[in-house]
């Protein structure tokens, strides 16, 4: 199954990025899309005849937040917040070369924030990633490497949910952008590497193996975190849209804590289902299930895990999606693994050719620490966003976004430095975004 804890649990997957095309909609089985009908970004990702594509993007915004930073960098005390305004700019460059047997992708992003009400505090962050793919006969290989440096770090308690616009998500997102929910001035540097190989055995079956390593370093003194996971699975298609899956994976979460490292065994034996429903070809259902065994302090705890997604096309341009995820997660900065249930929903589409709207809501409830000794270790969090965008041309648009976010941790949760047990914040962003294809 697509385990929610193999990746960073990223809110950016819930909050629609203002710089990504919001109207090219995903539909039905096999990734077939309805024709793009919006003005902005329609051809920004189309490769040339030789398979190459390069584009540059730019976003500038002004924002009001009722809970922005007020603490000093490097303080070990909680970073109290107060209302305020700030400005932000983000630039990015994307290159892609897709051949018959080889593919290469590279991205680079830089962001800057300016806080005029806080003694002109400013911050910058950078991210870069590369990915290489190769296909030789029935064997395919994927390699990836990413790095990010950011002066802020925040709790991200939401599962990944693919954007309504159908744009792809990285398998190792790094929580980077101008509308994330950073909560403390705790600097972080993160490196992520991944490799996978798939062997097609027949027209109906395949065997795959994967490994990933992610290391997060906190120069200001917080314990470094190293996550790694590896596994393999066998898939056998039994009907159209359904396949038998036999898989096993092992994850290890390393952080300096009295309980030491935590190992998680993921067992996936069952049916993976994804296809349009017979009574409504516009509705697609996907579900998968499995179990996780967590080894801690000489004991083993078993938890059932699963994921379910329901997507429905509305009219010619609108899409609605709901998702449920249940699993064991490893969240950077926390000394204990988290087990949680999460639900999320999205809706988005075109009001007119120049105007698109998207809304997102999510709720997570869970606990940190697996076992009978997890007393008041519960946490809950929710977020809601609404984004409206107006296209001036295929490469330039303006947008506005409102958001609300809240989390609460129990008294027994061991929090990272700079985190309050309860935080609620809201805000609004107003900006312009541009995506220019170079070739």
C-alpha positions in Angstrom: 0.0 0.0 0.0 1.0 3.6 -0.3 2.0 4.0 3.3 1.4 7.5 4.6 4.5 7.3 6.7 7.1 6.6 4.0 7.1 10.2 3.1 7.1 13.4 5.1 3.6 14.1 6.2 3.2 17.3 4.3 0.6 20.0 4.6 1.7 21.4 1.3 -0.1 18.5 -0.3 -3.4 19.8 1.1 -2.9 23.5 0.6 -3.1 24.2 -3.2 0.0 26.0 -4.3 -0.8 29.2 -6.0 2.0 28.6 -8.5 0.7 25.3 -9.8 -1.9 25.0 -12.6 -5.3 24.5 -10.9 -7.5 23.4 -13.7 -6.0 20.6 -15.6 -8.1 17.9 -14.0 -7.5 14.2 -13.5 -10.2 11.8 -14.6 -11.0 8.2 -14.6 -8.7 5.2 -14.9 -5.2 5.2 -16.2 -4.6 8.9 -15.5 -6.8 10.1 -18.5 -7.5 13.8 -18.2 -10.3 15.9 -19.4 -9.3 18.7 -21.8 -7.8 21.7 -20.0 -10.2 24.6 -20.3 -8.6 27.3 -18.1 -6.5 30.2 -19.3 -3.5 30.1 -16.9 -0.9 27.4 -17.2 -2.5 25.2 -19.8 0.6 24.4 -21.7 3.3 25.2 -19.1 4.3 21.6 -18.6 4.0 20.3 -22.2 7.4 18.9 -23.5 8.7 19.8 -26.9 9.1 17.3 -29.7 12.5 16.2 -28.4 11.0 15.5 -25.0 12.6 18.5 -23.2 10.8 21.1 -21.2 12.0 24.0 -19.1 10.0 26.7 -17.3 10.6 29.4 -14.7 8.1 30.4 -12.1 7.7 33.4 -9.8 5.3 34.3 -7.0 5.1 37.5 -4.9 2.6 37.9 -2.1 1.6 40.0 0.8 0.1 38.3 3.8 -1.7 38.9 7.1 -1.3 36.3 9.9 -2.8 36.4 13.3 0.1 34.3 14.8 3.5 35.2 13.2 6.9 34.8 14.7 7.9 36.8 17.7 10.7 34.8 19.3 14.5 35.2 18.8 16.4 32.7 16.7 18.2 30.1 18.7 16.1 30.5 21.9 15.2 27.3 23.7 12.0 28.8 25.0 8.6 28.5 23.1 8.4 30.9 20.2 5.4 33.0 21.1 3.5 34.6 18.2 1.5 37.8 17.6 -0.5 39.2 14.7 1.3 40.8 11.8 2.0 41.2 8.1 4.8 40.0 5.9 5.8 39.7 2.3 7.2 36.8 0.4 8.7 36.0 -3.0 9.4 32.6 -4.5 11.3 31.7 -7.7 11.7 28.3 -9.3 13.2 26.6 -12.3 12.1 23.3 -13.7 13.8 21.1 -16.3 12.6 17.8 -17.7 14.0 15.6 -20.4 11.9 12.5 -21.3 13.3 10.0 -23.7 12.3 6.5 -24.7 14.6 4.8 -22.3 16.0 7.6 -20.1 14.4 10.5 -18.2 15.9 13.3 -16.2 14.2 15.9 -14.0 15.7 18.8 -12.0 14.1 21.5 -9.9 15.4 24.5 -8.0 13.5 26.8 -5.7 14.4 29.8 -3.6 12.0 31.7 -1.2 12.4 34.9 0.8 10.2 36.4 3.6 10.2 39.9 5.0 8.6 40.8 8.4 8.4 44.6 8.6 6.7 44.6 12.1 9.5 42.5 13.7 12.6 44.6 13.3 12.9 43.8 9.6 13.4 40.1 10.3 13.9 38.3 7.0 14.5 34.7 6.0 15.5 32.7 3.0 15.2 29.1 2.1 16.4 27.0 -0.8 15.5 23.6 -2.3 16.9 21.5 -5.1 16.1 18.0 -6.5 17.1 15.7 -9.3 15.6 12.5 -10.5 16.8 10.0 -13.1 14.9 7.1 -14.6 16.1 4.3 -16.9 14.2 1.5 -18.7 16.0 -1.5 -20.1 13.6 -4.1 -21.5 11.3 -5.2 -18.6 13.4 -3.5 -15.9 13.0 0.1 -14.8 15.2 2.0 -12.4 14.4 5.3 -10.5 17.0 7.4 -8.6 16.3 10.7 -6.8 18.1 13.1 -4.5 16.8 16.3 -2.9 18.1 18.9 -0.4 16.4 21.7 1.5 17.6 24.4 3.9 15.0 26.4 5.8 15.2 28.7 8.8 11.8 27.6 10.1 10.4 24.3 11.2 6.8 23.3 11.9 4.5 20.5 12.8 3.0 18.9 9.7 0.3 16.4 10.7 -1.6 15.9 7.4 -1.4 13.0 4.9 -0.4 13.6 1.3 -3.3 14.1 -1.1 -2.7 14.6 -4.8 -3.7 18.1 -6.1 -7.1 18.3 -7.8 -5.4 19.8 -10.8 -3.8 16.5 -11.5 -0.2 17.8 -11.3 2.3 15.3 -9.9 3.6 15.2 -6.3 7.1 14.3 -5.4 7.4 11.0 -3.6 9.6 12.8 -1.0 8.1 16.3 -0.6 10.2 18.6 1.6 7.7 21.1 3.0 8.8 24.1 1.0 6.8 27.1 0.0 5.4 30.4 0.9 2.0 29.2 2.4 3.2 26.5 4.7 2.6 26.5 8.5 6.0 27.1 10.0 5.8 27.6 13.7 9.3 28.1 15.1 12.6 29.6 14.1 14.4 26.3 14.3 16.7 26.0 11.4 16.8 22.7 9.5 18.8 21.2 6.7 17.3 18.1 5.1 18.7 15.6 2.6 16.6 12.9 1.0 17.7 10.0 -1.3 15.7 7.3 -2.9 16.1 4.3 -5.3 13.6 1.8 -6.7 13.7 -0.9 -9.3 10.8 -2.7 -10.9 10.9 -5.9 -12.9 7.9 -6.7 -15.1 7.4 -10.5 -14.9 4.5 -10.7 -17.3 1.6 -8.6 -18.7 -0.2 -9.1 -15.3 2.6 -9.3 -12.7 5.6 -7.3 -11.5 8.2 -7.3 -8.7 9.6 -4.1 -7.2 12.1 -3.1 -4.5 12.7 0.3 -3.0 14.9 2.1 -0.5 14.9 5.7 0.8 17.0 7.6 3.3 16.2 11.0 4.8 18.4 12.9 7.3 17.2 16.1 9.0 19.8 18.2 10.8 19.0 21.0 13.2 22.1 23.3 13.5 20.7 25.1 16.5 21.0 22.1 18.8 17.9 20.0 18.5 18.5 16.2 18.0 19.1 15.2 14.4 16.6 12.8 12.8 17.4 10.0 10.4 14.6 8.0 8.7 15.2 5.1 6.4 13.0 2.5 4.9 13.2 -0.4 2.4 11.0 -3.0 1.1 9.6 -5.0 -1.8 6.3 -6.2 -3.2 4.8 -8.5 -5.7 1.7 -7.3 -7.7 -0.5 -9.6 -9.7 -3.5 -8.1 -11.6 -6.6 -10.3 -11.0 -9.3 -8.1 -12.6 -9.5 -4.8 -14.3 -8.7 -2.2 -11.6 -7.9 -4.8 -8.9 -4.6 -6.5 -8.1 -3.3 -8.9 -5.5 -0.4 -7.4 -3.6 2.1 -9.2 -1.4 4.6 -6.7 0.2 6.9 -6.2 3.1 8.7 -3.1 4.3 10.9 -2.0 7.2 11.2 1.5 8.5 13.6 2.8 11.1 13.3 6.1 12.9 16.4 7.4 14.6 16.5 10.3 17.1 18.3 10.9 20.3 15.8 9.8 23.0 15.7 7.5 26.1 13.7 5.0 24.0 16.3 4.8 21.2 15.4 4.0 17.7 12.0 2.7 16.6 11.5 0.0 14.0 8.3 -0.5 12.1 7.5 -3.6 10.0 4.9 -2.9 7.3 3.0 -6.0 5.9 0.8 -5.5 2.9 -1.1 -8.7 2.0 -4.4 -8.1 0.2 -6.1 -6.5 -2.7 -5.3 -3.1 -4.1 -8.4 -1.7 -5.9 -8.6 1.4 -8.2 -11.2 1.9 -10.9 -14.3 3.9 -11.9 -17.5 2.7 -10.3 -20.0 0.9 -12.5 -22.9 3.1 -11.7 -20.9 6.3 -12.2 -18.0 6.4 -14.7 -17.2 9.9 -13.3 -16.4 8.4 -9.8 -13.2 6.6 -9.1 -12.6 4.6 -5.9 -9.2 3.4 -4.6 -8.5 1.5 -1.4 -5.7 -0.5 0.1 -5.0 -2.0 3.5 -2.2 -3.6 5.6 -0.7 -3.7 9.0 2.3 -2.2 10.9 4.2 -3.9 13.6 6.1 -1.4 15.9 9.0 -2.7 17.9 9.7 -0.5 21.0 11.4 -1.2 24.3 11.5 -5.0 23.7 7.8 -5.2 22.8 5.9 -5.4 19.5 2.6 -3.7 18.8 0.4 -4.4 15.8 -1.7 -1.7 14.2 -4.1 -2.1 11.2 -3.4 0.5 8.5 -5.2 1.6 5.3 -6.0 4.2 2.8 -9.1 5.0 0.8 -9.7 7.7 -1.9 -12.9 8.7 -3.6 -12.8 11.1 -6.5 -15.8 12.5 -8.5 -15.8 14.6 -11.6 -18.4 17.4 -11.6 -19.4 18.9 -14.9 -16.7 19.8 -17.4 -14.0 21.2 -15.1 -14.8 20.5 -11.4 -13.5 17.7 -9.3 -14.2 16.6 -5.7 -12.1 14.2 -3.7 -12.2 12.7 -0.2 -9.6 10.6 1.5 -9.0 8.6 4.6 -5.7 7.4 5.9 -4.8 5.3 8.9 -1.2 4.5 9.8 2.0 4.7 11.8 3.9 7.9 11.1 7.3 9.3 11.8 7.3 13.1 12.2 10.6 15.0 12.3 11.3 16.6 15.6 9.3 14.1 17.7 10.9 11.4 19.8 8.1 8.9 19.4 6.2 7.4 16.5 2.6 8.6 15.9 -0.4 6.5 15.1 -3.3 8.5 13.6 -6.5 8.5 11.6 -7.0 11.4 9.1 -9.7 12.5 6.8 -9.4 15.2 4.1 -11.5 16.6 1.3 -11.0 18.9 -1.7 -13.1 20.5 -4.3 -12.0 22.7 -7.2 -12.7 23.8 -10.7 -13.4 26.7 -13.0 -16.0 29.4 -12.4 -15.0 31.0 -15.7 -12.1 30.5 -18.1 -10.1 33.1 -16.2 -11.3 32.2 -12.7 -10.6 28.9 -10.7 -11.5 28.1 -7.1 -10.2 25.4 -4.8 -11.1 24.5 -1.2 -9.4 22.1 1.2 -10.2 20.8 4.7 -8.4 18.2 6.8 -8.7 16.7 10.3 -6.2 14.4 12.1 -6.6 12.6 15.4 -3.9 10.4 16.9 -1.4 9.8 19.6 2.4 9.8 19.9 4.0 6.7 21.4 2.7 3.2 20.6 1.8 1.1 23.6 0.0 0.9 26.9 2.2 3.6 28.4 0.8 6.2 26.0 -1.4 8.1 28.5 -2.2 11.7 27.6 -0.2 11.5 24.4 -3.1 12.4 22.1 -3.0 15.1 19.4 -5.6 16.7 17.1 -5.1 19.1 14.3 -7.2 20.6 11.5 -6.7 23.0 8.6 -9.0 24.7 6.0 -8.0 26.8 3.0 -9.9 28.6 0.2 -8.1 29.9 -2.9 -9.4 32.0 -5.7 -7.3 32.8 -8.8 -7.8 35.1 -11.7 -5.8 34.6 -14.9 -4.6 37.7 -16.8 -2.9 35.6 -19.5 -1.6 32.0 -19.9 1.5 32.9 -17.9 0.3 35.5 -15.3 -2.4 35.3 -12.6 -3.4 36.9 -9.4 -4.8 35.0 -6.4 -6.1 35.3 -2.9 -6.2 32.7 -0.2 -7.6 32.4 3.3 -6.7 29.7 5.8 -7.2 28.5 9.3 -5.1 26.0 11.2 -5.0 24.5 14.8 -3.3 21.8 16.7 -3.4 20.5 20.3 -1.0 18.1 22.1 -1.6 16.2 25.3 0.4 16.8 28.4 2.5 13.7 28.0 3.7 14.4 24.5 7.4 15.2 24.3 7.5 18.3 22.1 10.3 19.6 20.0 12.0 22.8 21.2 10.0 25.9 20.4 6.6 24.2 20.2 3.5 25.2 22.2 1.0 22.5 23.2 -1.8 24.4 21.6 -1.6 26.8 18.6 -4.3 28.3 16.5 -3.7 30.6 13.6 -5.3 32.1 10.6 -4.5 34.4 7.8 -4.9 35.7 4.3 -2.6 35.9 1.3 -2.8 38.2 -1.8 -0.4 37.8 -4.6 0.6 37.3 -8.2 2.1 34.2 -9.8 3.7 33.5 -13.2 4.8 30.4 -15.0 6.8 30.9 -18.2 7.8 28.0 -20.4 11.3 28.6 -21.9 11.2 25.6 -24.2 
